[in-house]
């Protein structure tokens, strides 16, 4: 297993570093998100794919021990080097606990020149207008593509784990990810809503996955990536 946590502490004060849950918008969260400090990077084994993941607290494993998030589980399963720069509370517009939105995570995500970058929409943006979210999503994906033109960009649909019906913004957030990613030649993957209505797979806040929930997400993500021909 080769996993790197890619958000340096300095990102909390400025997005000047070398670069799926959801805490900025009103929700049922009972406790604040925290971010693990980044360990010293180690060189990738020759020929080992490097994958970067950008998302929110669902992807970062909010509320769980380090290593329980699905990107880390994927690194175990697929023997890849994973640079997980997911930030609790962040979105394409929403600023997370790391002090940045998704665009501010790009330097950390591209630092190791990953072959694949996975970006997932966030329900932290669900209070934003369709036009504003579409513009921010396109701008972020365009910037990512310019920074790493040879990488395959993979977009994942926006998750809504809460037991209440998903607001309309979740659908147009996913549509914005699809449009932005395909516009730069990337691949859009829809994993559905594998945790919605499955409270046994969620923490007491009814939003963030348990360890078992993260494993369900891993299975859904891997199956969808394989079906789409994404080689991870």
Buried (B, 14 or more C-beta within 10 A) or exposed (E): BBBBBBBBEEBBEEBEBEBBBBBBBEBEBEEEBEBEEBEEBEEBEEEBBBBBBBBBBBBBBBBBEEBBBBBBBBBBBBEBBBBBBBBBBBBBBBBBBBBBBBBBBBBBBBBBEBBBBBBBBBBBBBBBEBEEBBBBBBEBBBBBBEBBEEBBBBBBBBBBBBEEEBBEBBBBBBBBBBBBBBEBEBBBBBBEBBBBEBBEBBBEBBBBBBBBBBBBBBBBBBEBBEEEEBEB
